[in-house]
């Protein structure tokens, strides 16, 4: 009986590895044929808008697929796609299209990590980066913390997305955090894209400056918070280690 259980476990592990490699290969191929051309095209707003208009509904789906894969791949920048969505569809429609696509991508990552664990996560994010945000496992206010950090531009949301699958967070809460938390930053990017569409370049550069400043500020706030948190955890760990010999004696 024990041997059968071990055999099943090995088969499940092999199946998990195979599926992870297959998913990685599919994401890589689709990213190359969809994300790469659209990312290059998004740098030329006129060409991008014409391309999307020609595609009709397919254009919506292609842009959403590119954003979905951007979240999964974690290394593809999402900003150009968000700006392009605002340019192609306007502020609100573009922001909603982008937010829905990124939420679906975040949910996919969440479920895949929960199913296949670290083997899947490390296909896209290094173990070192995953460990750098392990505070989500320790905090009693995890859900609130996740929402605040998703709300703040400039935080490593793609890494957060992979880590949350290891927690016991409820799926509806995760959907709420990703959809609502990402929206303000996406909306700002969509506004800048819409400004290009309206040929209001002054507004575009103002919005772009606001985005850059807000992202830098958010990154600084997150870095300082994390530094204080890590120092506190190190002090507590050291105190526990020093107390252990005393209790043994």
C-alpha positions as a Markdown table, in Angstrom:
| # | Residue | x | y | z |
|---|---|---|---|---|
| 1 | Unk | 0.0 | 0.0 | 0.0 |
| 2 | Unk | 2.8 | 2.3 | 0.9 |
| 3 | Unk | 4.5 | 1.6 | -2.4 |
| 4 | Unk | 1.4 | 2.5 | -4.3 |
| 5 | Unk | 1.1 | 5.7 | -2.5 |
| 6 | Unk | 4.7 | 6.6 | -3.3 |
| 7 | Unk | 4.1 | 5.6 | -6.9 |
| 8 | Unk | 1.0 | 7.8 | -7.2 |
| 9 | Unk | 2.9 | 10.7 | -5.6 |
| 10 | Unk | 5.7 | 10.3 | -8.1 |
| 11 | Unk | 3.3 | 10.2 | -11.0 |
| 12 | Unk | 1.5 | 13.3 | -9.7 |
| 13 | Unk | 4.8 | 15.1 | -9.3 |
| 14 | Unk | 5.9 | 14.1 | -12.9 |
| 15 | Unk | 2.5 | 15.3 | -14.3 |
| 16 | Unk | 2.9 | 18.6 | -12.4 |
| 17 | Unk | 6.3 | 19.2 | -13.8 |
| 18 | Unk | 5.2 | 18.3 | -17.3 |
| 19 | Unk | 2.2 | 20.6 | -17.2 |
| 20 | Unk | 4.4 | 23.4 | -15.8 |
| 21 | Unk | 6.9 | 23.0 | -18.6 |
| 22 | Unk | 4.0 | 22.8 | -21.2 |
| 23 | Unk | 2.4 | 26.0 | -19.8 |
| 24 | Unk | 5.8 | 27.8 | -19.8 |
| 25 | Unk | 6.3 | 26.8 | -23.4 |
| 26 | Unk | 2.8 | 27.9 | -24.5 |
| 27 | Unk | 3.1 | 31.2 | -22.7 |
| 28 | Unk | 6.5 | 31.7 | -24.3 |
| 29 | Unk | 5.3 | 31.0 | -27.8 |
| 30 | Unk | 2.1 | 33.1 | -27.4 |
| 31 | Unk | 4.1 | 36.0 | -25.9 |
| 32 | Unk | 6.4 | 36.0 | -28.8 |
| 33 | Unk | 3.7 | 36.0 | -31.5 |
| 34 | Unk | 1.2 | 38.2 | -29.7 |
| 35 | Unk | 2.9 | 40.3 | -27.0 |
| 36 | Unk | 6.1 | 41.1 | -28.8 |
| 37 | Unk | 4.4 | 42.5 | -32.0 |
| 38 | Unk | 1.8 | 44.4 | -30.0 |
| 39 | Unk | 4.4 | 45.8 | -27.6 |
| 40 | Unk | 6.4 | 47.1 | -30.5 |
| 41 | Unk | 3.3 | 48.4 | -32.2 |
| 42 | Unk | 2.1 | 50.2 | -29.0 |
| 43 | Unk | 5.2 | 52.5 | -29.4 |
| 44 | Unk | 3.5 | 53.8 | -32.5 |
| 45 | Unk | 0.0 | 54.9 | -31.3 |
| 46 | Unk | -1.4 | 55.6 | -34.8 |
| 47 | Unk | -0.4 | 52.2 | -36.1 |
| 48 | Unk | -1.7 | 50.5 | -33.0 |
| 49 | Unk | -5.1 | 52.2 | -33.1 |
| 50 | Unk | -5.4 | 51.4 | -36.8 |
| 51 | Unk | -4.5 | 47.8 | -36.1 |
| 52 | Unk | -7.0 | 47.4 | -33.3 |
| 53 | Unk | -9.8 | 49.0 | -35.4 |
| 54 | Unk | -9.1 | 46.6 | -38.2 |
| 55 | Unk | -9.4 | 43.6 | -35.9 |
| 56 | Unk | -12.8 | 44.5 | -34.3 |
| 57 | Unk | -13.8 | 42.3 | -31.4 |
| 58 | Unk | -10.6 | 40.2 | -32.1 |
| 59 | Unk | -8.6 | 43.4 | -31.3 |
| 60 | Unk | -10.1 | 43.5 | -27.8 |
| 61 | Unk | -9.4 | 39.8 | -27.3 |
| 62 | Unk | -5.8 | 40.1 | -28.6 |
| 63 | Unk | -5.0 | 43.1 | -26.4 |
| 64 | Unk | -6.6 | 41.3 | -23.4 |
| 65 | Unk | -4.6 | 38.1 | -24.2 |
| 66 | Unk | -1.4 | 40.2 | -24.3 |
| 67 | Unk | -2.1 | 41.7 | -20.9 |
| 68 | Unk | -3.1 | 38.3 | -19.5 |
| 69 | Unk | 0.3 | 36.9 | -20.6 |
| 70 | Unk | 2.1 | 40.0 | -19.3 |
| 71 | Unk | 0.9 | 39.1 | -15.8 |
| 72 | Unk | 1.8 | 35.4 | -16.2 |
| 73 | Unk | 5.2 | 36.0 | -17.7 |
| 74 | Unk | 6.0 | 38.7 | -15.1 |
| 75 | Unk | 9.0 | 40.0 | -17.1 |
| 76 | Unk | 6.9 | 41.8 | -19.8 |
| 77 | Unk | 6.2 | 45.4 | -19.0 |
| 78 | Unk | 2.5 | 46.2 | -18.6 |
| 79 | Unk | 2.7 | 50.0 | -18.8 |
| 80 | Unk | 2.8 | 50.2 | -22.7 |
| 81 | Unk | -0.2 | 48.0 | -23.0 |
| 82 | Unk | -2.2 | 50.0 | -20.5 |
| 83 | Unk | -1.4 | 53.2 | -22.3 |
| 84 | Unk | -2.2 | 51.5 | -25.6 |
| 85 | Unk | -5.6 | 50.4 | -24.2 |
| 86 | Unk | -6.5 | 54.0 | -23.3 |
| 87 | Unk | -5.4 | 55.1 | -26.7 |
| 88 | Unk | -7.4 | 52.5 | -28.6 |
| 89 | Unk | -10.6 | 52.4 | -26.5 |
| 90 | Unk | -10.7 | 55.6 | -24.4 |
| 91 | Unk | -10.1 | 56.1 | -20.7 |
| 92 | Unk | -12.9 | 54.1 | -19.0 |
| 93 | Unk | -13.3 | 51.3 | -21.6 |
| 94 | Unk | -9.5 | 51.0 | -22.0 |
| 95 | Unk | -9.0 | 50.9 | -18.2 |
| 96 | Unk | -11.7 | 48.3 | -17.7 |
| 97 | Unk | -10.4 | 46.1 | -20.6 |
| 98 | Unk | -6.9 | 46.2 | -19.1 |
| 99 | Unk | -8.1 | 45.6 | -15.5 |
| 100 | Unk | -10.2 | 42.6 | -16.4 |
| 101 | Unk | -7.4 | 41.1 | -18.5 |
| 102 | Unk | -4.9 | 41.6 | -15.7 |
| 103 | Unk | -7.3 | 40.3 | -13.0 |
| 104 | Unk | -7.8 | 37.1 | -15.1 |
| 105 | Unk | -4.1 | 36.8 | -15.4 |
| 106 | Unk | -3.6 | 37.2 | -11.7 |
| 107 | Unk | -6.3 | 34.6 | -11.0 |
| 108 | Unk | -4.7 | 32.1 | -13.4 |
| 109 | Unk | -1.3 | 32.5 | -11.6 |
| 110 | Unk | -3.0 | 32.2 | -8.2 |
| 111 | Unk | -4.7 | 29.0 | -9.1 |
| 112 | Unk | -1.7 | 27.5 | -10.9 |
| 113 | Unk | 0.6 | 28.2 | -7.9 |
| 114 | Unk | -2.0 | 26.7 | -5.6 |
| 115 | Unk | -2.2 | 23.6 | -7.7 |
| 116 | Unk | 1.5 | 23.1 | -8.7 |
| 117 | Unk | 3.4 | 25.0 | -6.0 |
| 118 | Unk | 6.9 | 26.4 | -6.2 |
| 119 | Unk | 7.8 | 24.4 | -9.3 |
| 120 | Unk | 5.3 | 26.5 | -11.3 |
| 121 | Unk | 6.2 | 29.8 | -9.6 |
| 122 | Unk | 9.9 | 29.4 | -10.1 |
| 123 | Unk | 9.4 | 29.0 | -13.9 |
| 124 | Unk | 8.7 | 32.8 | -13.9 |
| 125 | Unk | 10.0 | 34.2 | -10.7 |
| 126 | Unk | 13.2 | 33.4 | -8.8 |
| 127 | Unk | 13.0 | 31.7 | -5.4 |
| 128 | Unk | 15.0 | 34.7 | -4.0 |
| 129 | Unk | 12.3 | 37.1 | -5.1 |
| 130 | Unk | 9.5 | 34.9 | -3.7 |
| 131 | Unk | 11.3 | 34.8 | -0.4 |
| 132 | Unk | 11.7 | 38.6 | -0.4 |
| 133 | Unk | 7.9 | 39.0 | 0.1 |
| 134 | Unk | 7.4 | 36.1 | 2.5 |
| 135 | Unk | 6.0 | 38.6 | 5.0 |
| 136 | Unk | 2.6 | 37.9 | 3.4 |
| 137 | Unk | 2.7 | 34.4 | 5.1 |
| 138 | Unk | 3.5 | 35.9 | 8.5 |
| 139 | Unk | 1.2 | 38.9 | 8.7 |
| 140 | Unk | -2.2 | 38.6 | 10.5 |
| 141 | Unk | -3.3 | 41.6 | 8.3 |
| 142 | Unk | -2.3 | 39.9 | 5.1 |
| 143 | Unk | -5.4 | 40.8 | 3.1 |
| 144 | Unk | -5.3 | 44.4 | 4.0 |
| 145 | Unk | -1.6 | 44.6 | 3.4 |
| 146 | Unk | -2.0 | 43.0 | 0.0 |
| 147 | Unk | -4.8 | 45.5 | -1.0 |
| 148 | Unk | -2.7 | 48.5 | 0.1 |
| 149 | Unk | 0.4 | 47.4 | -1.8 |
| 150 | Unk | -1.7 | 46.7 | -4.9 |
| 151 | Unk | -3.2 | 50.1 | -4.6 |
| 152 | Unk | 0.2 | 51.8 | -4.4 |
| 153 | Unk | 2.0 | 52.2 | -7.8 |
| 154 | Unk | 5.6 | 51.1 | -7.9 |
| 155 | Unk | 5.3 | 47.9 | -5.8 |
| 156 | Unk | 6.3 | 44.5 | -7.3 |
| 157 | Unk | 2.8 | 43.3 | -8.0 |
| 158 | Unk | 3.8 | 40.5 | -10.3 |
| 159 | Unk | 5.9 | 39.0 | -7.4 |
| 160 | Unk | 2.9 | 39.4 | -5.0 |
| 161 | Unk | 0.7 | 37.6 | -7.5 |
| 162 | Unk | 2.9 | 34.5 | -7.4 |
| 163 | Unk | 3.3 | 34.5 | -3.6 |
| 164 | Unk | -0.4 | 34.8 | -2.8 |
| 165 | Unk | -1.1 | 31.3 | -4.3 |
| 166 | Unk | 0.9 | 29.9 | -1.4 |
| 167 | Unk | -1.4 | 31.4 | 1.2 |
| 168 | Unk | -5.0 | 30.4 | 2.2 |
| 169 | Unk | -6.5 | 33.6 | 0.9 |
| 170 | Unk | -10.0 | 33.1 | -0.5 |
| 171 | Unk | -10.5 | 33.4 | -4.3 |
| 172 | Unk | -13.2 | 36.2 | -4.1 |
| 173 | Unk | -10.9 | 38.3 | -1.9 |
| 174 | Unk | -8.0 | 37.8 | -4.3 |
| 175 | Unk | -10.2 | 38.9 | -7.3 |
| 176 | Unk | -11.3 | 42.0 | -5.3 |
| 177 | Unk | -7.7 | 42.9 | -4.4 |
| 178 | Unk | -6.4 | 42.6 | -7.9 |
| 179 | Unk | -9.3 | 44.2 | -9.7 |
| 180 | Unk | -9.8 | 47.2 | -7.4 |
| 181 | Unk | -6.2 | 47.5 | -6.3 |
| 182 | Unk | -4.8 | 47.7 | -9.8 |
| 183 | Unk | -7.5 | 50.0 | -11.2 |
| 184 | Unk | -6.2 | 53.5 | -10.1 |
| 185 | Unk | -2.8 | 53.0 | -11.7 |
| 186 | Unk | -4.3 | 51.4 | -14.9 |
| 187 | Unk | -6.8 | 54.4 | -15.1 |
| 188 | Unk | -3.9 | 56.9 | -15.0 |
| 189 | Unk | -2.1 | 55.0 | -17.8 |
| 190 | Unk | -5.3 | 54.8 | -19.8 |
| 191 | Unk | -5.8 | 58.6 | -19.4 |
| 192 | Unk | -2.3 | 59.2 | -20.8 |
| 193 | Unk | -3.1 | 56.9 | -23.8 |
| 194 | Unk | -6.4 | 58.7 | -24.4 |
| 195 | Unk | -4.5 | 62.0 | -24.4 |
| 196 | Unk | -2.3 | 60.8 | -27.2 |
| 197 | Unk | -5.5 | 59.8 | -29.1 |
| 198 | Unk | -6.9 | 63.3 | -28.7 |
| 199 | Unk | -3.5 | 64.7 | -29.7 |
| 200 | Unk | -3.3 | 66.5 | -26.4 |
| 201 | Unk | 0.4 | 66.0 | -25.9 |
| 202 | Unk | 0.6 | 68.5 | -23.0 |
| 203 | Unk | -1.9 | 66.4 | -21.0 |
| 204 | Unk | 0.0 | 63.2 | -22.0 |
| 205 | Unk | 3.3 | 64.5 | -20.7 |
| 206 | Unk | 1.6 | 65.8 | -17.5 |
| 207 | Unk | 0.0 | 62.4 | -16.9 |
| 208 | Unk | 3.2 | 60.6 | -17.7 |
| 209 | Unk | 5.1 | 62.8 | -15.2 |
| 210 | Unk | 2.4 | 62.1 | -12.6 |
| 211 | Unk | 2.7 | 58.3 | -13.2 |
| 212 | Unk | 6.5 | 58.4 | -12.9 |
| 213 | Unk | 6.4 | 60.5 | -9.7 |
| 214 | Unk | 3.7 | 58.3 | -8.1 |
| 215 | Unk | 5.6 | 55.1 | -9.0 |
| 216 | Unk | 8.8 | 56.4 | -7.6 |
| 217 | Unk | 7.1 | 57.6 | -4.4 |
| 218 | Unk | 5.3 | 54.2 | -4.1 |
| 219 | Unk | 8.5 | 52.3 | -4.6 |
| 220 | Unk | 10.3 | 54.4 | -1.9 |
| 221 | Unk | 7.4 | 53.9 | 0.5 |
| 222 | Unk | 7.4 | 50.1 | -0.1 |
| 223 | Unk | 11.2 | 49.8 | 0.2 |
| 224 | Unk | 11.2 | 51.7 | 3.5 |
| 225 | Unk | 8.4 | 49.7 | 4.9 |
| 226 | Unk | 10.0 | 46.4 | 3.9 |
| 227 | Unk | 13.4 | 47.5 | 5.3 |
| 228 | Unk | 11.8 | 48.3 | 8.7 |
| 229 | Unk | 9.8 | 45.0 | 8.6 |
| 230 | Unk | 12.9 | 42.9 | 7.8 |
| 231 | Unk | 14.8 | 44.6 | 10.6 |
| 232 | Unk | 12.0 | 43.9 | 13.0 |
| 233 | Unk | 11.8 | 40.2 | 12.0 |
| 234 | Unk | 15.6 | 39.8 | 12.2 |
| 235 | Unk | 15.6 | 41.3 | 15.8 |
| 236 | Unk | 12.7 | 39.0 | 16.9 |
| 237 | Unk | 14.5 | 36.0 | 15.4 |
| 238 | Unk | 17.8 | 36.9 | 17.1 |
| 239 | Unk | 16.0 | 37.4 | 20.4 |
| 240 | Unk | 14.3 | 33.9 | 20.0 |
| 241 | Unk | 17.7 | 32.3 | 19.3 |
| 242 | Unk | 19.3 | 34.0 | 22.4 |
| 243 | Unk | 16.4 | 32.9 | 24.6 |
| 244 | Unk | 16.6 | 29.2 | 23.4 |
| 245 | Unk | 20.0 | 28.4 | 25.2 |
| 246 | Unk | 18.8 | 30.0 | 28.4 |
| 247 | Unk | 15.6 | 28.0 | 28.4 |
| 248 | Unk | 17.6 | 24.8 | 27.8 |
| 249 | Unk | 19.9 | 25.5 | 30.6 |
